[in-house]
Amino acid sequence: MHPASFTRVAAAELTLPPAVADAFPPTRAAALARLVAVDAAAYARTRNHLRGAVTRLSPYLTHGLLSVPEVLAAVGPDAGKLAQELAWREFFRLAHDREGAAILRDRFGPQPRLALDAGPRRLPGALVAGATGIEALDAAVRALVDTGYVHNHARMWLASVACHVAGADWRAGAAWFQFHLLDGDLASNALSWQWVAGSGSAKPYVADQANLNRFAGTAQRGTFLDRPRDDLLTGAVPDALRATVELELPSVVPDLPAPTFDPVRPLLAYHPWGLDPAWRADEDAERWLLLEPAFFARHPWSPARLAWLLAAARQVPGLRVGVGDAREVLAPRAADAAAGRAAPLVHRAHPAVAHWPGPRDPAPTAFAHRWTATAAPRSFSAFWSRVAPRDR
Ligand SMILES: Cc1cc2nc3c(=O)[nH]c(=O)nc-3n(C[C@H](O)[C@H](O)[C@H](O)COP(=O)(O)OP(=O)(O)OC[C@H]3O[C@@H](n4cnc5c(N)ncnc54)[C@H](O)[C@@H]3O)c2cc1C
């Protein structure tokens, strides 16, 4: 088990590595520039290739600097495959909304293959070090650590190797990704890992060397992935992946004081997934981004990711940042507002802050609001058949 502890670090020490800032400038302007460049037809044709026309919008979408409806409005009616991929995001989000922390356990059933030493923070050492000898995997790990971004297909390869070929626990892979990815999103991450790990699937996804070569543009042969599918799924764990390590994912939180509120002014409470500069932009209100240590203790983020978040928070004019537990910091303020002793407070809905008190505005969605059933959809196809644009 891992103690839910964290270390406070001076905010000034959380500096944004240049490689991260170059790859994903933490601004809305950068998101909009990327949006203008989206080519939906090229995306549909090439998205599976590492050099394909993917959007690289995910860090902005995860943190609310851009929304799915905005992307679809900009791309227009021919979004096609891109619309479907964006719907995956909302499908996962809906499951998180309806099922809460249960999505962080085996939502689809137990993982079919688990090595004897598997654990929620144990992965093959060579994989984590980017030293498997398989070029496409090792490059993906370098990208993960250096830039906080990995192409979707490479994420699938890393998860397939970790869970199927090495029998690692998907939760370890999800924690590893969540630590580094700038777009790390509890729902998309945990549920994608479970999907690749083959939980509840009769025909799990598994990648072999030919698949990597085709979509990464490499030409390797004779690697431990150059084996038949059944062998990859059930054969011996390759020597290169046998030695496992306990992941070191220290939890840090900026050393900032808890927010203090002016009861006379309305309060807009922000969380890391709702940095939308347009949200109630014309209102005269206090704006506070609240970072909860308990969240980061359970789901550690790298210092680079936290630095990115703090930089992105500057996109919301007047937004101040404080650290504290919502139940201690926001609850008394919400009680005062409800009793008429203080001006109103409001936050934007997100499943990671379902415990926040007080009224909430709905988050923008393009598809999820069309799902009216009480339970979350069990499968993406059930969701998509109900919410796809052709049904409108
Ligand atoms: C093991 C694994 C872990 C993942 N973890 C995350 C995560 O923590 N956060 C996250 O946002 N995505 C996650 N994804 C989904 C997907 O890989 C990323 O959304 C995508 O690679 C982001 O890059 P992009 O913006 O260039 O995507 P594009 O291919 O350009 O897609 C456009 C947008 O559609 C959405 N999208 C695309 N593919 C998916 C997908 N399979 N599932 C959900 N949404 C999708 C994203 O919002 C993305 O920004 C994960 C996938 C896997 C296989």
The ligand as a MOL file (V3000), in Angstrom:
LIG
                    3D

  0  0  0     0  0            999 V3000
M  V30 BEGIN CTAB
M  V30 COUNTS 53 58 0 0 0
M  V30 BEGIN ATOM
M  V30 1 C -3.3400 3.5740 -22.1270 0
M  V30 2 C -3.9720 4.8820 -22.5480 0
M  V30 3 C -4.0260 5.9480 -21.6450 0
M  V30 4 C -4.6370 7.1460 -22.0130 0
M  V30 5 N -4.6790 8.1840 -21.1030 0
M  V30 6 C -5.2880 9.3410 -21.4420 0
M  V30 7 C -5.3460 10.4310 -20.5230 0
M  V30 8 O -4.8850 10.3470 -19.3880 0
M  V30 9 N -5.9360 11.5860 -20.9350 0
M  V30 10 C -6.4690 11.7200 -22.1780 0
M  V30 11 O -6.9690 12.7910 -22.5050 0
M  V30 12 N -6.4520 10.6970 -23.0570 0
M  V30 13 C -5.8760 9.5250 -22.7300 0
M  V30 14 N -5.8400 8.5020 -23.6420 0
M  V30 15 C -6.5540 8.6370 -24.9140 0
M  V30 16 C -5.7170 9.1680 -26.0900 0
M  V30 17 O -4.5360 8.4400 -26.1870 0
M  V30 18 C -5.3870 10.6380 -25.9520 0
M  V30 19 O -6.5440 11.3880 -25.7050 0
M  V30 20 C -4.7660 11.1670 -27.2380 0
M  V30 21 O -3.6360 10.4070 -27.5960 0
M  V30 22 C -4.3800 12.6210 -27.0460 0
M  V30 23 O -3.6370 13.0940 -28.1390 0
M  V30 24 P -4.2960 14.0510 -29.2160 0
M  V30 25 O -4.9280 15.2120 -28.5420 0
M  V30 26 O -3.2500 14.3190 -30.2340 0
M  V30 27 O -5.4060 13.0880 -29.7560 0
M  V30 28 P -6.2130 13.0780 -31.1410 0
M  V30 29 O -6.0370 11.7350 -31.7410 0
M  V30 30 O -5.8980 14.2490 -31.9520 0
M  V30 31 O -7.7130 13.1400 -30.6590 0
M  V30 32 C -8.4010 14.3770 -30.4150 0
M  V30 33 C -8.9990 14.3210 -29.0330 0
M  V30 34 O -9.9410 13.2620 -28.9510 0
M  V30 35 C -9.8890 12.6490 -27.6690 0
M  V30 36 N -9.4400 11.2760 -27.8160 0
M  V30 37 C -8.7560 10.7270 -28.8480 0
M  V30 38 N -8.5660 9.4160 -28.6490 0
M  V30 39 C -9.1220 9.1370 -27.4690 0
M  V30 40 C -9.2520 7.9380 -26.7270 0
M  V30 41 N -8.8090 6.7600 -27.1710 0
M  V30 42 N -9.8800 8.0050 -25.5400 0
M  V30 43 C -10.3690 9.1860 -25.0610 0
M  V30 44 N -10.2880 10.3430 -25.7390 0
M  V30 45 C -9.6690 10.3150 -26.9210 0
M  V30 46 C -8.8820 13.4560 -26.8570 0
M  V30 47 O -9.5670 14.4430 -26.1580 0
M  V30 48 C -8.0000 14.0640 -27.9340 0
M  V30 49 O -7.3830 15.2270 -27.5090 0
M  V30 50 C -5.2150 7.2690 -23.2940 0
M  V30 51 C -5.1530 6.2000 -24.1850 0
M  V30 52 C -4.5260 5.0120 -23.8190 0
M  V30 53 C -4.4800 3.8970 -24.8120 0
M  V30 END ATOM
M  V30 BEGIN BOND
M  V30 1 1 1 2
M  V30 2 1 2 3
M  V30 3 2 2 52
M  V30 4 2 3 4
M  V30 5 1 4 5
M  V30 6 1 4 50
M  V30 7 2 5 6
M  V30 8 1 6 7
M  V30 9 1 6 13
M  V30 10 2 7 8
M  V30 11 1 7 9
M  V30 12 1 9 10
M  V30 13 2 10 11
M  V30 14 1 10 12
M  V30 15 2 12 13
M  V30 16 1 13 14
M  V30 17 1 14 15
M  V30 18 1 14 50
M  V30 19 1 15 16
M  V30 20 1 16 17
M  V30 21 1 16 18
M  V30 22 1 18 19
M  V30 23 1 18 20
M  V30 24 1 20 21
M  V30 25 1 20 22
M  V30 26 1 22 23
M  V30 27 1 23 24
M  V30 28 2 24 25
M  V30 29 1 24 26
M  V30 30 1 24 27
M  V30 31 1 27 28
M  V30 32 2 28 29
M  V30 33 1 28 30
M  V30 34 1 28 31
M  V30 35 1 31 32
M  V30 36 1 32 33
M  V30 37 1 33 34
M  V30 38 1 33 48
M  V30 39 1 34 35
M  V30 40 1 35 36
M  V30 41 1 35 46
M  V30 42 1 36 37
M  V30 43 1 36 45
M  V30 44 2 37 38
M  V30 45 1 38 39
M  V30 46 1 39 40
M  V30 47 2 39 45
M  V30 48 1 40 41
M  V30 49 2 40 42
M  V30 50 1 42 43
M  V30 51 2 43 44
M  V30 52 1 44 45
M  V30 53 1 46 47
M  V30 54 1 46 48
M  V30 55 1 48 49
M  V30 56 2 50 51
M  V30 57 1 51 52
M  V30 58 1 52 53
M  V30 END BOND
M  V30 END CTAB
M  END
